[in-house]
Amino acid sequence: MTDVQDWVDEIGSLKPMKEVKQHTDPSCPKEKCSNEDIIHSFDLSGTTNPVPTLHTLVNEIQRTSSPSNTVKYLSLARCQLTRIPHIFGFRDSEGRWLSDTLEYMSFYGNSFLGMSSDDQYTMTFNATGATEMKPEEGSYIGEMGGNIWSSGLASVKFNKLKELDLRACSIQTLGENVFQGMESLTALYLGENEINHIAATAFVGLNNLMHLDLSRNKAVDGDGKPKNLASDRYFVFQDLTGLVSLDLSHTKLTQRNLGMLVGLGKKFKNLSICESGLDSLLPNIFNTTSLEVLDISGNNGIMIYGDSLRGVEKTLKVVFARDIGLQDMETFRDFKKLEILQLAHNEISFIDASVVQTLKKLQVLDLNNNRLPAWFDKRFSYMPKLKLLALRNNNINIISEEMIEDVLNVHYLALSGNFIVCNCHAKDLFKMAYKNQVTRHSGLLKVPTTGMYHLGYAFYNNIIEDRMDMILNCDKHCLEDIEVSGYFKLVDYTPTSYTCLMVSESRSMLVANVTSCKRASREVDYDAELANGRLVLLLILIIPCVLLPVAGIYMFRRHLRYCFITMRNSAMLSIITKNETIVEGTVFNYDVFVSYCNEDRGWVLEHLLPHIEAECSVSACLHERDFQVGLSILENIVSCMDRSRSIMLIISQRFLLSHWCQFEMHLAQHRLLETRREDLTLVLLEDIPRRLRPNTLHYLMVTKTYIVWPKDEGERSLFWRRLKKTLISQKTKQVENVSLA
């Protein structure tokens, strides 16, 4: 957000100025070109082959024979030029070179050529006519880094040139000494190019340069990938001793480019690096400057070091930090000169009162699109100069008396987009803003008179000027209940922007239609309210005593049933295991009991069963194949587990949703604890987060080694080898402990 020069428009054409006589046509009528006219500007923007036309115009100046006729403004924008032509040798009627009188010059929108190091440009312009000639030996072209586009600047000294516009000219490289001879230059505009390399001495000689625009340089390599800005010199801007403002917004930067920002002098005040791709700033990087304006928007995490801005607490006035992932305002503690703080689209959820108390001069605090909730104590009133407070699209869900009191002295307020519950305080805030609109006048932000290259003040002043007047169906008595209204007006009002949720009716409605607090108190029937209160109290007592137990039983009916089954089975197991033991040599019907859910049946039949039965010669017990018809499911599970040498659980998130699978897992745990047998294999088909694991599974996973089914097919051979080794080991192990039944 940097100011565009005020003498040309966005496409390089000269703007009309009262003291300037513009010429765009060489045929000038006599009545319009008298000796009294002062011809100060030539606007040849959009002219094809403008050099002959410019030559004719200069000759026209010579015929007027007026010492006051000089050319100060020149635009050759959008002229299809491939390089800067050799035109600065033209002389006026006083014998002055064009380069001696020009103060403002634009080449916007031309397509300048680059040049390889092996190419040589051998043509130059003859100032005495509209022809080109070969340069003399020792020409200055070679000293400018061999760029075709800059050849017209070779050996030219501009005594008065103040501003040079080279935007959108397809420039890729700034060669050596390319701007030498422009000692009076104060502003250089190089935005919208493809600059990806800056020579070490590119800016040598620009001792008076105050503003440098390198924004929106988007260079790409042969593969279409963005190229970073590079330089032969780490401190490439150090020669610019008078630099006040630097715009690198929307230009691709990396951490290696941070050296460009180190060592900027005490005159330096304005920096824009928004949307540049930087992910952090060095600590104390600006402590050698007098930084007043900083735009770091769109660089997520750039303020990861909380002390990046230390050293400029006493100078910084404007900060645009939109969408940088900021979580609090601690970074801006003790910035006592700060006037505009733009923190929209961040992650801020809390305003620390001890921080805002230090922002004594803050005029604008933009916190739109954050996560701020409603607050119930003093916050924003700690900032006495606060004029505009923007809180749109946050998590504010109620308007309280404390909030209204906290923003009374703010002049402009934005609260739309919050999911607010309707209450009388919301209506009172709305009416207060309407009353202030009718009775109070609030001005714009006070813009500093010093050279501010940033548009921050203008941005918010435009919001204030463009705001819509509120509409409220209100007679002369409807505002009588608003005694203290403060100063605030709604800067984001539209007829439908301020809505709230009417909870009792489960619908949304306009805040303007909600009943205000004092009107609500006048309309209350206290006898009816007391009777209703008794009824409400009775209902409140009934709910916990009757409804909650019933609701609890209904909600947890499956868990209660599972608990009952578990308890019954535990009792059965304790009875069964009292008298029966298995001695060494016991013959098992199955080598492994496989527990799985129906959703994982395909994996078991297609992958697991062929490997363990065919390749490992292990007999598996599956419920769908081996359970005995006529017995209950519970009896089949206990019997088959007891007649199996080991147990395998096929665990997935779907497995955990099956009550019978969880039951089998419980019995497997019982087998470990009661019989002290270790023949349990856990196979995880997917990762199970801790929050999804029941306690039984979590215990098994932390006490038993388990194996995970890999997604990568190349790793599955290792999976089968490990599983085969485990199963064969369990198969050959002799029985040492009692069985489950």
C-alpha positions in Angstrom: 0.0 0.0 0.0 2.4 2.7 -1.3 1.4 6.0 -2.8 1.6 6.2 -6.6 3.3 9.3 -7.9 0.9 12.2 -8.3 2.2 13.5 -11.7 1.2 10.4 -13.8 -1.8 8.1 -13.6 -1.7 4.3 -13.2 -0.9 3.7 -16.8 1.8 6.4 -17.1 0.0 9.3 -18.8 0.6 12.7 -17.4 -2.1 14.1 -15.1 -3.5 17.6 -15.8 -1.7 20.3 -13.7 -2.7 24.0 -13.6 0.8 25.3 -14.0 1.7 22.9 -16.9 0.9 23.3 -20.6 0.7 19.8 -22.1 1.4 19.1 -25.7 0.4 15.8 -27.3 0.2 17.0 -31.0 3.1 18.7 -32.8 0.7 20.9 -34.8 0.0 23.6 -32.2 -2.4 26.4 -33.2 -0.9 29.8 -32.9 -3.6 31.1 -30.5 -2.7 28.3 -28.2 1.1 28.5 -28.4 1.8 32.2 -28.0 5.0 33.4 -26.4 3.2 33.9 -23.1 2.6 30.1 -22.8 4.9 28.0 -20.6 5.3 24.6 -22.2 6.4 22.3 -19.4 5.3 18.8 -20.4 5.1 16.4 -23.3 2.7 13.5 -23.0 3.5 11.1 -25.8 2.0 8.1 -24.1 0.6 5.5 -26.5 2.4 7.0 -29.4 4.1 4.6 -31.8 7.7 5.6 -32.7 7.6 8.7 -30.5 11.2 9.9 -31.2 10.5 11.9 -34.4 7.4 13.4 -32.7 9.4 14.5 -29.7 12.1 16.0 -32.0 9.4 18.0 -33.8 8.0 19.3 -30.5 11.5 20.4 -29.3 11.9 22.3 -32.6 8.6 24.0 -31.9 9.9 25.1 -28.6 12.9 26.6 -30.3 10.7 28.7 -32.5 8.9 30.3 -29.6 12.2 31.9 -28.5 11.0 32.2 -24.9 13.5 31.7 -22.1 10.8 30.4 -19.8 9.9 27.5 -22.1 11.5 24.3 -20.7 10.4 20.7 -20.6 10.0 19.4 -17.1 7.5 16.5 -17.7 7.9 13.8 -20.3 5.8 10.6 -20.7 6.8 8.0 -23.3 4.5 5.4 -21.7 3.1 2.5 -23.7 5.0 3.4 -26.8 6.2 -0.1 -27.7 9.8 0.8 -27.0 12.3 -2.0 -26.5 14.9 0.3 -24.9 15.2 3.9 -23.6 15.9 5.9 -26.8 18.8 8.4 -27.1 16.7 11.6 -26.9 18.4 13.5 -24.1 20.7 15.4 -26.5 17.9 17.5 -27.8 18.5 21.2 -27.1 15.9 23.9 -26.4 15.9 27.6 -27.6 18.4 28.4 -24.8 20.8 25.7 -25.9 19.9 23.5 -22.8 20.0 19.8 -23.2 16.7 17.9 -22.6 18.5 16.1 -19.8 19.2 19.4 -18.1 15.6 20.4 -17.8 13.6 17.2 -17.3 12.4 16.7 -13.7 9.7 14.0 -14.2 9.9 11.2 -16.7 7.8 8.0 -17.4 8.4 5.0 -19.6 5.5 2.9 -18.1 4.3 -0.1 -20.0 7.0 -0.6 -22.6 8.6 -3.9 -23.3 12.3 -3.4 -22.7 14.7 -6.1 -23.9 17.2 -7.9 -21.7 20.7 -8.7 -22.8 23.1 -11.6 -22.3 26.7 -10.9 -21.4 27.9 -11.8 -24.9 25.6 -9.4 -26.8 26.7 -5.9 -27.7 24.4 -3.0 -28.5 26.0 -0.9 -31.2 23.4 1.8 -32.1 22.9 5.2 -30.4 20.7 8.2 -31.2 22.0 11.3 -32.9 20.6 14.3 -31.0 20.6 16.5 -34.0 18.0 14.5 -35.9 15.7 11.5 -35.6 18.3 9.0 -36.7 20.5 6.4 -35.0 24.3 6.1 -35.2 27.0 3.8 -33.9 28.5 4.9 -30.6 32.0 6.3 -30.4 34.8 4.2 -28.9 34.8 4.2 -25.1 31.1 4.6 -25.0 29.6 4.3 -21.5 27.2 1.5 -22.5 29.6 -1.2 -21.4 29.9 0.3 -18.0 26.2 0.0 -17.4 26.2 -3.8 -17.2 25.3 -4.5 -20.8 21.5 -3.9 -20.6 19.9 -3.0 -23.9 17.0 -1.3 -22.1 19.2 1.2 -20.3 21.5 2.1 -23.3 19.8 5.4 -23.7 20.9 6.5 -20.3 24.6 5.9 -21.1 26.9 9.0 -20.5 23.8 11.1 -19.7 23.8 13.4 -16.7 20.4 14.5 -15.4 20.9 17.6 -13.4 17.3 18.1 -12.3 15.6 14.7 -12.7 13.5 14.1 -9.5 11.3 11.1 -10.4 11.7 8.3 -12.9 8.9 5.9 -13.7 10.0 2.5 -15.2 7.0 0.5 -14.1 5.8 -2.5 -16.2 8.7 -2.4 -18.6 9.7 -6.1 -18.5 13.0 -5.3 -16.8 14.8 -8.4 -15.5 18.2 -7.1 -14.4 19.5 -3.8 -12.9 23.0 -3.6 -14.2 26.1 -1.9 -12.9 25.8 1.9 -12.5 22.6 1.9 -14.4 21.3 5.1 -12.7 24.6 6.9 -12.4 24.2 10.5 -13.4 20.9 11.0 -11.6 22.2 12.7 -8.4 19.0 14.7 -7.9 16.6 11.7 -8.2 14.3 11.4 -5.2 11.8 8.7 -6.4 12.5 5.6 -8.6 9.5 3.4 -9.6 10.5 -0.1 -10.7 7.4 -2.0 -9.9 5.5 -4.5 -12.0 8.7 -5.7 -13.7 10.4 -9.1 -13.7 13.5 -8.0 -11.8 15.3 -10.9 -10.3 18.9 -9.7 -10.1 20.4 -6.4 -8.9 24.1 -5.7 -9.6 26.2 -4.6 -6.6 26.6 -1.0 -7.9 23.1 -0.6 -9.5 22.2 2.2 -7.1 25.5 4.0 -6.8 25.2 7.7 -7.1 21.6 7.9 -5.9 22.5 9.8 -2.7 19.3 11.8 -2.7 16.9 9.0 -3.5 14.0 9.0 -0.9 11.6 6.4 -2.4 12.3 3.2 -4.1 9.5 1.0 -5.5 10.4 -2.6 -6.3 6.9 -4.0 -5.8 5.2 -6.7 -7.8 8.3 -8.0 -9.5 7.3 -11.5 -10.6 10.1 -13.3 -12.4 9.8 -16.9 -13.4 12.4 -19.5 -14.6 12.2 -21.7 -17.6 9.8 -24.1 -15.8 7.4 -21.3 -14.9 8.5 -21.3 -11.2 8.9 -18.0 -9.4 12.4 -16.7 -9.1 13.6 -15.0 -5.9 15.2 -11.6 -5.9 19.0 -11.9 -5.9 21.9 -9.4 -5.6 25.7 -9.5 -6.0 25.9 -7.6 -2.7 24.4 -8.4 0.7 23.7 -4.8 1.7 22.6 -3.7 -1.8 20.6 -0.7 -0.5 23.4 0.6 1.8 24.5 3.2 -0.9 21.1 4.8 -0.6 22.0 7.0 2.3 18.9 9.2 2.0 16.4 6.4 1.5 13.1 7.1 3.4 10.7 4.6 1.8 11.1 1.1 0.3 8.3 -0.9 -1.3 9.0 -4.7 -1.9 5.4 -5.8 -1.7 4.3 -8.8 -3.8 8.0 -9.4 -4.8 9.3 -12.9 -4.0 11.8 -12.8 -1.2 13.6 -15.4 0.9 15.4 -15.3 4.2 18.6 -14.5 2.3 17.1 -11.2 1.2 16.9 -10.0 4.8 20.4 -8.6 4.4 18.9 -6.0 2.1 17.0 -4.6 5.1 19.9 -4.6 7.5 21.8 -1.4 8.0 19.2 1.0 6.6 19.9 4.4 8.0 18.2 6.8 10.5 16.4 8.5 7.6 14.6 5.3 6.7 10.9 5.4 7.7 8.6 3.4 5.4 8.8 -0.3 4.5 6.3 -2.6 2.7 7.1 -6.3 2.3 3.6 -7.6 2.2 2.9 -10.8 0.3 6.6 -11.4 -0.2 6.8 -14.9 1.2 9.1 -14.1 4.1 8.4 -16.4 7.1 10.3 -14.5 9.8 12.2 -11.3 10.5 15.5 -11.1 12.3 15.5 -9.8 15.9 16.1 -6.1 16.2 16.4 -5.9 12.4 15.2 -2.3 12.2 16.9 -0.8 15.3 19.2 1.3 13.1 16.2 3.1 11.4 13.5 5.6 12.3 10.8 3.2 11.0 7.3 4.8 11.0 5.3 2.7 8.6 5.5 -1.1 8.2 3.4 -3.4 6.1 4.1 -7.2 6.6 0.7 -8.5 5.7 0.2 -11.9 4.1 3.5 -13.4 5.4 2.3 -16.2 7.7 4.5 -16.5 10.8 6.7 -13.5 10.0 6.5 -12.3 13.6 7.6 -15.6 15.2 10.3 -13.7 16.9 8.6 -11.4 19.4 11.6 -8.9 19.4 11.7 -8.3 15.6 10.4 -4.8 16.1 12.4 -3.9 19.1 14.3 -0.6 18.7 11.5 1.2 16.8 9.0 1.5 19.7 9.4 5.3 19.8 9.0 5.8 16.0 6.6 3.3 14.6 3.2 4.8 13.7 1.5 2.5 11.2 1.5 -1.3 11.1 -0.4 -3.4 8.6 -0.1 -7.0 9.8 -3.0 -8.7 8.1 -3.1 -12.5 7.9 0.3 -13.3 9.5 -0.9 -15.9 12.0 -0.7 -13.6 15.0 -2.2 -15.0 18.2 -2.0 -12.0 20.6 -0.9 -8.4 20.6 2.1 -8.8 22.9 4.5 -7.9 20.1 3.2 -4.3 20.2 3.6 -3.7 23.9 5.0 -0.2 24.6 4.7 1.1 21.1 3.6 4.5 22.4 3.7 6.3 19.0 1.5 3.7 17.1 -1.5 5.3 15.4 -2.8 2.6 13.0 -2.7 -1.1 13.8 -4.2 -3.4 11.2 -4.4 -7.0 12.6 -7.3 -8.4 10.6 -7.5 -12.1 9.6 -5.3 -13.4 12.4 -5.9 -15.8 15.3 -6.2 -13.3 18.2 -8.7 -14.5 20.8 -7.8 -12.3 23.8 -7.0 -8.6 24.4 -4.5 -8.1 27.1 -5.4 -5.0 29.0 -1.7 -4.4 30.1 -0.7 -4.3 26.4 -3.4 -1.8 25.1 -2.7 0.4 28.1 0.6 1.3 26.5 -0.9 2.3 23.1 -1.7 5.8 24.1 -1.8 7.3 20.6 -3.6 4.6 18.7 -6.3 5.9 16.4 -7.3 2.8 14.5 -7.4 -0.8 15.8 -8.6 -3.2 13.1 -9.3 -6.7 14.5 -11.7 -7.9 11.9 -11.9 -11.7 11.2 -10.2 -12.8 14.4 -11.5 -15.0 17.3 -12.4 -12.4 19.9 -15.3 -13.3 22.2 -17.5 -10.9 24.2 -15.7 -9.1 27.1 -17.0 -7.9 30.4 -14.4 -5.6 31.7 -12.4 -2.6 30.6 -10.3 -3.1 27.4 -10.5 -0.6 24.6 -11.2 2.5 26.8 -7.6 2.3 27.9 -6.7 3.9 24.6 -7.7 7.5 24.8 -7.1 8.4 21.2 -8.9 5.4 19.7 -11.1 6.7 16.9 -12.0 3.5 14.9 -12.4 0.0 16.3 -13.2 -2.8 13.8 -14.4 -6.1 15.3 -16.3 -7.6 12.4 -16.6 -11.4 12.0 -15.3 -12.4 15.4 -16.8 -14.7 18.0 -18.8 -12.1 19.9 -22.1 -13.6 20.8 -23.7 -11.1 23.2 -23.7 -7.4 23.8 -23.3 -6.4 27.5 -23.4 -3.2 29.4 -19.7 -3.4 30.1 -19.0 -3.7 26.4 -21.1 -0.6 25.5 -19.4 1.4 28.3 -16.0 0.3 27.0 -16.5 1.7 23.5 -18.4 4.9 24.4 -15.5 7.2 23.4 -14.7 5.4 20.1 -15.9 7.5 17.1 -16.4 4.6 14.6 -17.3 1.1 15.4 -17.7 -2.1 13.3 -19.4 -5.2 14.8 -21.3 -6.8 12.0 -20.8 -10.5 11.1 -20.8 -11.7 14.7 -23.3 -14.3 15.8 -25.0 -12.2 18.4 -27.9 -13.3 20.6 -30.7 -10.8 20.7 -31.0 -8.8 24.0 -32.0 -5.3 24.9 -28.3 -4.1 25.1 -27.8 -4.9 21.5 -30.8 -2.7 20.6 -29.5 0.1 22.9 -26.1 0.0 21.2 -27.9 0.3 17.9 -30.0 3.2 19.0 -27.0 4.9 20.6 -25.2 4.7 17.2 -28.2 6.1 15.5 -28.5 9.0 18.0 -24.8 9.9 17.5 -25.3 9.9 13.7 -28.1 12.5 14.2 -26.5 14.6 16.9 -22.8 14.3 16.6 -20.2 15.1 13.9 -17.0 13.1 13.8 -14.1 14.0 11.5 -11.6 11.9 9.6 -8.3 10.6 10.9 -5.6 13.2 11.2 -3.0 12.5 8.5 0.6 13.4 9.3 1.9 16.3 7.2 5.4 14.7 6.8 6.1 12.5 3.8 4.1 9.4 4.4 4.4 7.1 1.4 1.8 4.6 2.8 -1.9 4.8 2.1 -3.0 3.6 5.6 -4.6 6.8 6.7 -6.3 7.3 3.3 -7.6 3.6 3.5 -9.5 4.1 6.7 -10.6 7.7 5.9 -12.2 6.2 2.7 -14.0 3.7 4.9 -15.3 6.5 7.1 -16.4 8.6 4.2 -18.1 5.8 2.4 -20.1 4.5 5.4 -23.9 4.3 5.0 -26.3 6.3 7.2 -28.3 4.1 9.5 -32.1 3.7 9.0 -34.3 3.3 12.1 -38.1 3.7 12.3 -38.0 6.1 15.2 -40.2 9.0 16.3 -39.1 12.0 18.3 -39.6 10.1 21.6 -37.9 6.8 20.8 -34.5 8.1 21.7 -35.5 9.6 25.0 -34.5 6.5 26.9 -30.9 6.8 25.6 -29.4 9.3 28.1 -25.7 8.7 27.5 -24.8 7.7 23.9 -21.0 8.3 23.7 -19.6 9.1 20.3 -19.5 5.9 18.2 -21.2 5.4 14.9 -21.5 2.2 12.9 -19.0 2.3 10.1 -20.1 -1.0 8.6 -23.9 -0.6 8.6 -26.1 -1.9 5.8 -29.8 -2.5 6.1 -29.2 -6.2 6.7 -25.8 -6.3 8.3 -26.9 -6.1 12.0 -28.9 -9.2 12.9 -29.2 -11.3 16.0 -30.6 -14.6 17.1 -33.9 -14.5 19.0 -33.4 -17.7 21.1 -37.0 -17.9 22.4 -38.3 -18.0 18.8 -35.3 -19.8 17.2 -35.1 -17.3 14.4 -32.9 -14.5 13.2 -34.1 -10.9 13.3 -32.8 -7.3 12.7 -31.3 -5.7 15.8 -33.4 -2.7 15.0 -36.6 -4.7 15.8 -35.4 -5.9 19.3 -36.9 -4.3 22.4 -34.6 -1.8 24.1 -33.8 -2.2 27.8 -35.8 0.7 29.3 -38.8 0.0 27.2 -38.7 -3.7 28.3 -38.6 -2.7 32.0 -41.6 -0.4 31.6 -43.7 -3.2 29.9 -43.0 -5.9 32.6 -46.0 -7.3 34.5 -44.3 -8.3 37.7 -47.2 -10.5 39.1 -47.3 -12.5 35.9 -43.5 -12.7 35.9 -43.6 -14.0 39.5 -46.2 -16.7 38.7 -44.1 -17.7 35.6 -41.1 -17.8 37.8 -42.6 -20.3 40.2 -43.6 -22.5 37.3 -40.1 -22.3 35.9 -38.6 -23.2 39.3 -40.9 -26.3 39.5 -39.8 -27.4 36.0 -36.2 -26.9 37.0 -36.7 -29.2 40.0 -38.4 -31.9 37.9 -35.8 -32.1 35.2 -32.9 -33.3 37.4 -35.0 -35.5 39.6 -36.9 -37.4 36.9 -35.9 -36.6 33.3 -32.1 -36.7 33.8 -32.0 -40.3 35.1 -34.4 -41.5 32.4 -32.4 -39.7 29.7 -29.1 -41.1 31.1 -30.5 -44.7 31.0 -31.7 -44.2 27.5 -28.4 -42.6 26.2 -26.2 -45.2 27.8 -28.4 -48.2 27.4 -25.9 -50.0 25.2 -23.1 -49.3 27.6 -25.1 -50.6 30.5 -26.0 -53.7 28.6 -22.4 -54.2 27.7 -21.4 -53.7 31.3 -24.0 -56.3 32.4 -22.8 -58.8 29.9 -19.2 -58.2 31.0 -20.0 -58.7 34.6 -22.0 -61.8 33.8 -19.2 -63.2 31.8 -16.6 -62.4 34.4 -18.7 -64.3 37.0 -19.0 -67.2 34.6 -15.2 -67.2 33.9 -14.4 -67.1 37.6 -16.6 -70.2 38.1 -15.2 -72.0 35.1 -11.6 -71.4 36.0 -11.9 -72.7 39.6 -11.5 -76.4 39.0 -10.3 -76.9 35.4 -6.7 -76.7 34.4 -4.7 -77.7 31.4 -1.7 -79.9 31.8 1.3 -80.1 29.6 0.5 -81.9 26.4 -3.0 -80.6 26.1 -4.2 -80.8 22.4 -5.8 -77.6 21.0 -8.3 -77.7 18.2 -7.0 -74.5 16.7 -3.7 -72.7 16.6 -5.2 -69.2 16.7 -8.6 -67.6 17.4 -9.1 -64.6 15.0 -11.4 -61.8 16.3 -12.5 -59.2 13.7 -15.5 -57.1 12.8 -17.8 -57.7 9.8 -16.4 -54.6 8.0 -12.9 -56.1 8.0 -14.1 -59.5 6.8 -12.7 -58.9 3.3 -9.2 -58.3 4.5 -9.3 -61.4 6.7 -10.5 -63.7 4.0 -8.5 -62.3 1.1 -5.2 -61.4 2.8 -4.8 -63.0 6.3 -6.3 -66.4 5.9 -4.4 -67.5 2.8 -1.1 -66.5 4.4 -1.5 -68.1 7.8 -3.2 -71.3 6.7 -1.5 -71.9 3.4 2.0 -70.5 4.0 2.3 -70.9 7.8 0.3 -74.2 8.2 -1.6 -72.5 11.1 -5.2 -73.5 11.7 -7.4 -70.5 12.4 -10.7 -70.3 14.2 -13.2 -67.9 12.6 -16.6 -67.2 14.1 -18.5 -67.4 10.8 -16.9 -70.8 10.0 -16.1 -72.6 13.3 -18.8 -71.5 15.8 -21.0 -74.4 16.8 -24.6 -74.1 15.7 -27.1 -74.0 18.6 -24.9 -72.6 21.3 -25.1 -69.0 22.3 -22.6 -66.5 20.9 -21.1 -66.0 24.4 -20.6 -69.8 24.9 -19.1 -70.1 21.4 -16.6 -67.3 22.1 -15.5 -68.7 25.4 -15.3 -72.2 24.1 -13.4 -71.4 20.9 -10.9 -69.1 22.7 -10.3 -71.9 25.2 -9.7 -74.4 22.5 -7.3 -72.1 20.6 -3.6 -72.0 21.3 -3.4 -68.2 20.9 -5.7 -65.2 20.1 -5.4 -62.6 17.3 -7.3 -59.3 17.4 -7.7 -57.5 14.1 -8.0 -53.9 15.3 -9.6 -51.1 13.4 -11.8 -48.1 14.2 -14.8 -50.2 12.9 -13.7 -53.0 15.3 -14.1 -50.6 18.2 -17.7 -49.8 17.2 -18.7 -53.5 17.5 -19.9 -54.5 21.0 -19.1 -58.2 20.4 -15.6 -57.4 19.2 -15.0 -55.3 22.3 -16.3 -58.2 24.4 -13.8 -60.6 22.7 -11.1 -58.0 23.5 -12.2 -58.0 27.1 -12.0 -61.7 27.3 -8.5 -61.6 25.7 -7.4 -59.2 28.4 -8.9 -61.5 31.1 -6.9 -64.4 29.6 -3.7 -62.4 30.0 -4.5 -61.4 33.6 -6.1 -64.5 35.0 -4.1 -67.3 33.3 -0.8 -65.3 32.8 -0.6 -66.5 29.2 1.1 -64.4 26.7 -0.3 -65.9 23.5 -2.0 -62.7 22.2 -1.3 -61.0 18.8 -2.5 -57.5 18.0 -2.8 -56.5 14.3 -3.7 -52.9 13.6 -5.2 -52.2 10.2 -5.0 -48.4 10.8 -3.7 -46.0 13.4 -5.9 -45.7 16.4 -5.6 -42.2 18.1 -5.5 -42.3 21.9 -8.8 -40.5 22.2 -10.5 -43.4 20.3 -9.0 -46.2 22.3 -11.0 -47.8 25.1 -9.1 -48.5 28.2 -8.9 -52.2 27.5 -7.2 -51.6 24.1 -4.9 -48.9 25.5 -3.7 -51.4 28.2 -3.1 -54.1 25.6 -1.2 -51.7 23.3 1.1 -50.4 26.1 1.8 -53.9 27.4 2.0 -56.0 24.2 4.0 -55.6 21.1 1.7 -55.1 18.1 2.1 -55.1 14.3 0.6 -52.5 11.9 -0.7 -53.3 8.4 1.4 -51.1 6.0 -0.2 -49.0 3.4 2.8 -49.3 1.1 2.8 -52.6 -0.7 6.6 -52.7 -0.7 6.6 -53.1 3.1 4.0 -55.8 3.3 6.5 -58.7 2.8 8.2 -57.7 6.0 4.7 -57.6 7.7 4.0 -61.2 6.7 7.4 -62.4 7.7 7.0 -61.0 11.2 3.5 -62.3 11.6 4.6 -65.8 10.4 7.4 -65.9 12.9 5.1 -64.9 15.7 2.4 -67.5 14.9 4.9 -70.4 14.4 6.6 -69.5 17.7 3.2 -69.6 19.5 2.3 -72.9 17.8 5.4 -74.7 18.9 5.3 -73.3 22.5 4.3 -75.8 25.2 1.4 -75.1 27.5 2.6 -73.8 30.8 -0.4 -72.2 32.4 -4.0 -72.8 32.9 -6.4 -72.1 30.1 -9.3 -69.7 29.9 -11.9 -72.3 30.7 
